[in-house]
Amino acid sequence: MTVVHLVRHGEVHNPDGVLYGRIPGYRLSERGRAMAQRIAEHFSDGHDVTHVVASPLQRAQETATPLAEALGLGLGSDDRLIEAANHFEGLTFGVGDGSLRHPRHWKYLWNPFRPSWGEPYRAQAARVRAAVDSAREAARGHEAVLVSHQLPVWVTRLSAEHRRLWHDPRRRQCALASVTSLTFEGDRLVGIEYAEPAADLLPGASAVPGA
């Protein structure tokens, strides 16, 4: 049995509220660093992690670093785990003062099934599944942690569950610092689980009774 955990990075310092996408230099916020520490604690207790890899983007590397350090493992980088390419990168997205008020952007919105504004869902799922296959080989019989980004993780899960890839972004089950775990028996996927080790650190969590 081998388990490959797909972790979404922690909260990012983004005071301007832009879609930062693949733009370099976006670091974790103070809360994001606490989330990264929570991920390290989660996998340091009762897990058998022997392989840690992250997207090359700063926020993913910063999320993975405390875990790699806690386990005494090297931290790898894999371009296949990077954020999805998006036409609206670097812009605010929305009507009002956002980029949607400008007609020059409308041509990118014609096909939500592909999607027309960025990297195809199928391409994202394929590259992340390839990264998962590599991690499964590297950690065979143990566990691997791959730190990536919300959309690539979500469409990879949809693909693994043989569900359609186009979806409502508001319905993604992939919170900040969440863990989507793929369990393999040999090379065969036999289970998918989801957890939120940092649920109490999520924005608004303090407003939930008992949080």
N, C-alpha and C positions, 0 to 999 in steps of 0.2 A: 504494500500500500504506500502510495506517495500522495502528499497533499501540496498543492500549489495555491498559495493565498494571494489574491489580487487586492492590494490595499490602495485606496484613494488617498492622496496626500492631505495634509492638514490645511487649516484656514490660511489664506494668503493675505498679506498686507497690500490692499488695493483701495486706497482712499478715493480715487477718482471713479471707481466703479466701471472700469473698462473691461472688455473681453480680452484678457491678456494672452490667451492662446499659447503660442510658441515663443512669444517675446521673451528674451532673456532678462534676468535680473529681478524677477518677481519672487520675493522671499516669503517665508512664513511670517505670520503675525505672532504676537506674543501668545495668543490663544492657540495658534497653529503649532508653536513649539511645545506647548503643553500637550497637545494632541499627539505629537510625535513621541513624546516621552511615554504617553499612555500606550501607544502601540508597542513600544519597547517592553514595557511592563507586561503587556498582554502575552506577547510571544516568549517572554523569558520564563514564564510559569506554566509548566505542563506541556510544552511544545518541544518538538525535536527539529528545530530549524537549522539547516546546514548551509543554506545558500540564500543570499540577499542581493537583489538587483533592483535598480530604480531607473526610471526615465531620466535622461540627461538634464532635464530642466531643474532649476535650482530648488523649487518648492518640493519636488519629489525626492531629490537627493537629501535635502534637509530633513524630510520626514523619515527617510530610511537610516540616516546616520546614527541616531541614538540606539536603534535596534542592533545594527552591525557592531557598534562599539560594545554594547552590553553582552553580546554573544561572542565577542572576540573574532568576528568574521570580517573578511574584506568586503567592501561594498562595490558591486559591479554596476555598469551602466549599459543600458540596451536601448538603442534608438527605436526599436519596435514598440516600446512602451510609451512613446511620446504622446503629447496631446494631439487631438485631431486638428488638421489644418482648417482654417475658417476665414472666409472673405472679410468678416467683420472684426478680425483681430485688430486690437488697438483702438477700437471704437466703442462708444456706449451703444447699447442695443435697445430699441424701443421706439414708441411713437413720440410725442412730446418733443423733447430736445435730443432724442436719440437719433441714430443713423437712419431709421425707417422713415423719417420725415423727408428724406432726400430721394427724389425719383431715380437718381443714378444707381441706387442700391437695389431697386425693385426687381431688376432683371435676374438677380441671384436668388429670388424667392419662388421661382416657378415650380419647383419640384421638391416637396418635402420628403418624398420617399427615397431619394438617392443619398443625401440631400444635395440640392443644386448650389448651396452656399458654401460647401466645403468638401472635405475628404469623404468619399462614399462610405456608408456604414459597413458594407461588405469588406472593403479594404482595411478598415480599422480592425474588424473582428479577425480577419485573416492574419494580420501582422501580430496582434496580441496572442492569438492562439499559437502562432509559431514561437513566440517568446515563452509561452507556457510549456510547449513541448521541449524546448531547450532546457528550461528550469527543471522539468520533470526528470530529464536524463541526468542533470547535474546533481539532483537531490534524491535519486531513486532510493526508495525505502525510507525516506525521511520527509522533511518539509522544506518548502522554499517560499520566500516572500518576495513578491514583485510589487513595487510601488509605481502606480500609474495615475491616471486622471479619470474623471467621472465618465465621460462619454465612451472612451475606449473600453473601460471596464464593463460598463453597462451593455454595450452592444455585443461584447464577448460573451457575457452571461446569456443574453438573448439567443445568440447563435448556439451556445452549448445546450440550451433548453429547446432548441428547434422552434423558436418563436420568431415572428416577423421582426425585422430590425428597425423599421420606422415606428415611431412612438411619440407620445406626448412627453416632452422633457420634464414636466411637473410631476410625472409619475415614476421617475427613476428611483429605484431602491438602491441608492449608492451615496450615502451621506459622507460628509467630510470624515476622513480617518476611518472609514468603514472597511470591513474585510469580507470579500467574496471568496469562499474557499472551494476549490475544485479537488475532489478526491478521486484518485485513480487506483484501479486494481490492475497492475501491469501497465499497459498503455490504454486501458479502457476506462472512460469516465463513468464513475458509479454514483457520484453524489455531488450536490452543490448546496452550500450553506452560506448564510449571511449573518454578520454580527456587527455591532457598533460599540466597540470598546470605549469610545470616547463620547458616548451619547450624552452624558451629563455636561460635556464641554461645548456642545453645539449651540450656536446662537439661538437665544430664546429658551434654552433648556431650563433656566432658572425660573421661568414663568410656569413651568409644568408642576402641578402639585406633587410633592414628594421627590422632586428632582434634586 
